Amino acid sequence: MGAIIFLHMASEFIRKLLALDLEEKILNGGLVAILAGVISPWISGRASLIDKAESTFSGFGFHTSFIGLFVFCIAFYTLLITIVPLIGKNVMIRRQNNAIMRLITTSITTILMLAALSVLVKITLRSPGMEIRFGSYLALIGSVVATLYAYLEYRNEHKKTARAFFQHPGEEREEVINIEQ
């Protein structure tokens, strides 16, 4: 009986997830890419020429561990802004603050990923046996994509608010016809 309820809830969640706007799907895809990038390898190689063993570190290890942990937590929180209402729980923040909150959190992840990448580049320049791996690039690309789509969402929300402010309740919107077709 419990498995049937779980399958119903899962299918309902997937249906709601597929019903999201394209921008929302891309933004959340960028956030998932950040999460996958942080747990993937960021740097590997031999720390010095004397070392025989190679080491591999994810975003949770090495000199960038605090940055990786912070990026992971912020990206997970931003993803929860979408997931929590989809599973039927109470919203974490008000609907009118979603866009600005996502823009702020994704901007922070982008800045932190650039900081982490600069640390990793400096390490690879000092230690010729070390190389930057795909996880840091995946997290950086995911954070840039999420930030861009969070900005687009913020702009769309801002336009809707401005139009609603200047539109009278009894007035119907005038349809704009594109003549250039």
C-alpha positions as CSV (number, residue, x, y, z in Angstrom):
1,M,0.0,0.0,0.0
2,G,2.9,2.4,0.9
3,A,4.6,1.7,-2.5
4,I,1.4,2.7,-4.4
5,I,1.1,6.0,-2.5
6,F,4.8,6.7,-3.1
7,L,4.5,6.0,-6.8
8,H,1.4,8.2,-7.0
9,M,3.3,11.1,-5.3
10,A,6.3,10.6,-7.5
11,S,4.2,10.6,-10.7
12,E,2.4,13.8,-9.4
13,F,5.8,15.5,-8.7
14,I,7.2,14.6,-12.1
15,R,4.0,15.9,-13.8
16,K,4.3,19.2,-11.9
17,L,8.0,19.4,-12.7
18,L,7.3,18.9,-16.4
19,A,4.6,21.6,-16.3
20,L,7.2,24.2,-15.3
21,D,8.2,27.0,-17.8
22,L,11.2,26.4,-20.0
23,E,13.2,29.1,-18.2
24,E,12.4,27.5,-14.8
25,K,13.5,24.1,-16.1
26,I,16.8,25.6,-17.4
27,L,17.4,27.4,-14.1
28,N,16.8,24.3,-12.1
29,G,19.0,22.3,-14.6
30,G,21.8,24.8,-13.9
31,L,21.3,24.3,-10.2
32,V,21.5,20.5,-10.6
33,A,24.7,20.9,-12.7
34,I,26.2,22.9,-9.8
35,L,25.4,20.2,-7.3
36,A,26.8,17.5,-9.6
37,G,29.9,19.7,-10.3
38,V,30.6,20.2,-6.6
39,I,30.6,16.5,-5.9
40,S,32.7,15.7,-9.0
41,P,36.5,16.0,-9.1
42,W,37.9,19.6,-9.1
43,I,41.6,19.0,-9.1
44,S,43.9,16.0,-9.3
45,G,47.5,15.1,-9.7
46,R,50.6,14.9,-7.6
47,A,51.1,17.8,-5.2
48,S,54.8,17.8,-5.7
49,L,57.4,16.2,-7.9
50,I,58.5,14.0,-5.0
51,D,55.0,12.5,-4.5
52,K,54.4,9.2,-6.3
53,A,50.7,8.9,-5.6
54,E,48.1,11.0,-7.4
55,S,45.3,12.5,-5.4
56,T,41.9,13.6,-6.6
57,F,39.8,16.2,-4.7
58,S,36.1,17.2,-5.2
59,G,34.6,20.5,-4.2
60,F,34.4,19.3,-0.6
61,G,38.2,18.7,-0.3
62,F,41.5,20.5,-0.8
63,H,42.0,24.3,-0.4
64,T,38.5,25.1,-1.8
65,S,36.5,22.9,0.6
66,F,34.7,25.8,2.3
67,I,33.8,27.4,-1.0
68,G,32.6,24.1,-2.4
69,L,30.5,23.4,0.7
70,F,29.0,26.9,0.6
71,V,28.2,26.7,-3.1
72,F,26.6,23.3,-2.6
73,C,24.4,24.6,0.3
74,I,23.3,27.7,-1.6
75,A,22.5,25.8,-4.8
76,F,20.5,23.2,-2.8
77,Y,18.6,25.9,-1.1
78,T,17.8,27.6,-4.4
79,L,16.7,24.3,-5.8
80,L,14.4,23.8,-2.8
81,I,12.6,27.1,-3.6
82,T,11.2,25.2,-6.6
83,I,10.9,21.7,-5.2
84,V,9.2,22.3,-1.9
85,P,6.0,23.8,-3.4
86,L,5.9,21.1,-6.0
87,I,5.7,18.4,-3.3
88,G,2.8,20.2,-1.6
89,K,4.6,21.6,1.4
90,N,4.6,25.2,2.6
91,V,6.6,27.7,0.5
92,M,10.0,28.7,1.9
93,I,9.7,32.3,0.7
94,R,6.9,34.4,-0.6
95,R,6.1,34.1,-4.3
96,Q,6.9,37.7,-5.1
97,N,10.4,37.3,-3.6
98,N,11.3,34.1,-5.5
99,A,12.9,35.9,-8.5
100,I,15.1,38.3,-6.5
101,M,16.1,35.6,-4.1
102,R,17.1,33.2,-6.9
103,L,19.1,36.0,-8.6
104,I,21.0,36.8,-5.4
105,T,21.8,33.2,-4.5
106,T,22.8,32.2,-8.1
107,S,25.0,35.3,-8.3
108,I,26.7,34.4,-5.1
109,T,27.4,30.9,-6.5
110,T,28.9,32.3,-9.7
111,I,31.2,34.7,-7.7
112,L,32.3,31.9,-5.4
113,M,32.9,29.5,-8.3
114,L,35.1,32.1,-10.0
115,A,37.0,32.5,-6.7
116,A,37.4,28.8,-6.4
117,L,38.6,28.5,-9.9
118,S,41.2,31.3,-9.4
119,V,42.5,29.4,-6.4
120,L,42.7,26.2,-8.4
121,V,44.5,27.9,-11.3
122,K,47.1,29.4,-8.9
123,I,47.7,25.9,-7.4
124,T,48.1,24.3,-10.9
125,L,50.6,27.0,-11.8
126,R,52.7,26.3,-8.7
127,S,52.5,22.5,-8.9
128,P,53.0,21.3,-12.5
129,G,51.7,17.8,-11.5
130,M,48.2,19.1,-10.6
131,E,45.4,19.7,-13.1
132,I,42.0,21.2,-12.9
133,R,39.2,18.6,-13.6
134,F,35.7,18.8,-15.1
135,G,33.8,19.2,-11.8
136,S,34.9,22.8,-11.3
137,Y,34.0,23.7,-14.9
138,L,30.6,22.0,-14.6
139,A,29.8,23.9,-11.4
140,L,30.9,27.2,-13.0
141,I,28.9,26.7,-16.2
142,G,25.9,25.6,-14.1
143,S,26.1,28.7,-11.9
144,V,26.5,31.0,-14.9
145,V,23.4,29.4,-16.6
146,A,21.4,29.6,-13.4
147,T,22.3,33.2,-12.9
148,L,21.4,34.2,-16.4
149,Y,18.0,32.5,-16.2
150,A,17.4,33.9,-12.7
151,Y,18.0,37.3,-14.1
152,L,15.6,36.7,-17.0
153,E,13.0,35.5,-14.4
154,Y,13.6,38.6,-12.3
155,R,13.1,40.9,-15.4
156,N,9.9,39.1,-16.3
157,E,8.6,39.3,-12.8
158,H,9.5,43.0,-12.7
159,K,7.6,43.7,-16.0
160,K,4.5,41.9,-14.7
161,T,4.6,43.9,-11.5
162,A,5.0,47.2,-13.5
163,R,2.1,46.3,-15.8
164,A,-0.1,45.3,-13.0
165,F,0.6,48.6,-11.2
166,F,-0.3,50.8,-14.2
167,Q,-3.4,48.7,-15.2
168,H,-6.8,49.6,-13.8
169,P,-8.9,46.7,-12.5
170,G,-11.8,47.4,-14.8
171,E,-9.7,47.9,-17.9
172,E,-9.0,45.1,-20.3
173,R,-5.5,44.9,-21.8
174,E,-5.2,46.0,-25.4
175,E,-3.7,43.3,-27.6
176,V,-0.6,44.4,-29.5
177,I,-0.5,43.2,-33.1
178,N,2.8,42.6,-34.7
179,I,2.7,44.2,-38.2
180,E,6.1,42.9,-39.3
181,Q,4.9,39.4,-39.9
